[in-house]
Amino acid sequence: MGILEKAAAVAKEAELYEEYREGIGVSFRGGELEKVKSEAVLGRALRVILDGKLGFASTAGEEEDSLVEAAVASARHGGPAPFSFPELKGEQRVEVLDPEVRKLSPEDLLEWGEEAVKAITGEFPGIIADVHLFRGESSVRLANTSGGAREERRSYFGMYVEAQHVKEGDIWLLWVGKTVRKREDLSPEELVSQVIRYLRWGERVVPPPTGKPPVLFTPRGAIVLYLPLLVGFSGLSVYMGTSPLKGKLGEEAFDRRLTIVDDGALPFGPRSGSFDDEGVLTGRLPLVEEGVVRHFYYDLRAAALAGAEPTGNGMKGAFFGGGFRTPPSPGPRNVLVSPGEGTLDELIAEMREGIIVEGVLGLGQGNIQSGAFSNNVSTGFVVRDGEVIGRLKNTMIAGNAYEVLKENLVAVGAEAEWCHGIYKSPPLLVEGVSVVSR
C-alpha cells in the first residue's frame, strides 16, 4: 500500500508531492577552493484533508508510515480546508529541461570559479571573493486521491559572487548572482564583468545627496519596489483585505508605462513548470496592463475563499521558494516587467544627480502590506553631473512602492535582467524616495 492509499484510509482526501533533486556544486571561499559536492535528495510532502481541516507534513527519505501519521496529526489542529484536491486531468508541456545544463561538468564549474576569482582579485587584490556555482535537475511528481498524476523534469543552473571589501572602519559586501533553467541564459563572464564594474564604481566613499533626489533602482535593486506588489497581487491578501489593490480590478493604479505579466508557462523561466505545486496547469496571467490592474493570482485555498478560479500559482515558499518542506500558498511564477527605453548609462546621465540602489539590508522592513519600505542601502552609488562618482555608506531609503510606481516613475529602462530567480525587470528611475545619510 502506497502513501496515498495509507493516507486515504484515514483522511477524506490526500495529496502527495515528491521531488528528487540531483546536482553538483563548487564553492570558493576567500578566493580558494572550499569544496566540490554532489547532492541527491528525495523530498516528500503530504497534505491531507480530515474533518474539514488541512494537515501537512514532509520528510527527506523513504519514511511512509511516519509521514502519514504526522500529516494526520497536523490536520487535527490545522486550519480550515475550503477546497478539494482537483482531478489531475489535461496536459501541457512547458520547456523546462535543458540538456546543455546536464552536460556541465565539475571541471566546467571549477574553471568558471577560478576565472572569476582571478579576474576580481587581479584588479582588486584586497577584495575577498567568494564564488558558488551549481547545476542539476529535479524530478517532480504530484498525485492526489481525486485521481491522476503529473510528473516533470526541470533543469537549474546558477552562479553567485560575493565580493568583500574589508578595511578599517569600512566593510562593504557586494553580492551578484543569477539562477536559470537554460545554459545560455547565464554568462559567467558577464556576471563577473558586472561585479568588476560595481567594484570600480565603489572604490571610494562619497556622501550622497539627501532629501528626495532621483533614485535609480537597478534590476536587482528594484526588488524593494516589487516585493510589496508581489504580496499585494496575492489573491489571499486581496481576500483578507490587506492588499491596497482590493477593489481595484480594472482601475489605473500604476503609471501607464508599467506592464507586468506573471507567466508560469514561459519556456525555461526560472520558476516555470507545466503545473504548479498543487498540480494546477500554469499559464500567462497579466497583472498590470499599461497601469491598469487586470488579475490577481490564486492557489487552491485562496481561490476557494474568494470564489475565484485557481491560476496555477500554488507555490511552495510563495515568493522565494521554500523547497518540498513548505506548504503551497499564492505566489508568482515568472514576473515579467515590460522594458522601456534607455540603457543603464543613459538613465544615469538623465538623472544628473542622485543615487543608484543595487541592494538593501532588511528586505521587507516597513509595512509591506501597505507598500511602505524603509531600508539601509547595502550596495549603492552616488551620481553627480550624470556620472557615478563613488559608493554611498550609512544611507537609508524610505517610501511607498505603490505611490512611487503611480506618481513618481520617471523612466523605465530598456535592459531587462532575471533577478532573484523570480522576475525579469529593467532598471527603474524614480522620484519621491526619501534618502537619509549619517
Secondary structure as UniProt FT lines:
FT   HELIX           3..8
FT   TURN            9..10
FT   STRAND          13..29
FT   TURN            30..31
FT   STRAND          32..50
FT   TURN            51..52
FT   STRAND          53..60
FT   HELIX           65..75
FT   TURN            76..77
FT   HELIX           99..102
FT   HELIX           106..123
FT   TURN            125..126
FT   STRAND          128..144
FT   TURN            145..146
FT   STRAND          149..167
FT   TURN            168..169
FT   STRAND          170..180
FT   HELIX           183..185
FT   HELIX           188..201
FT   STRAND          215..217
FT   TURN            219..222
FT   HELIX           223..232
FT   HELIX           235..240
FT   TURN            244..247
FT   TURN            249..250
FT   TURN            256..257
FT   STRAND          260..263
FT   TURN            264..265
FT   TURN            267..268
FT   TURN            270..271
FT   TURN            277..278
FT   STRAND          284..289
FT   TURN            290..291
FT   STRAND          292..293
FT   HELIX           300..306
FT   STRAND          314..316
FT   TURN            317..319
FT   TURN            324..325
FT   STRAND          328..330
FT   STRAND          335..337
FT   HELIX           344..351
FT   STRAND          354..361
FT   TURN            363..364
FT   TURN            368..371
FT   STRAND          372..384
FT   TURN            385..386
FT   STRAND          387..391
FT   STRAND          395..400
FT   HELIX           401..407
FT   STRAND          409..412
FT   STRAND          417..419
FT   TURN            420..422
FT   STRAND          423..425
FT   STRAND          428..430
FT   STRAND          434..437
//
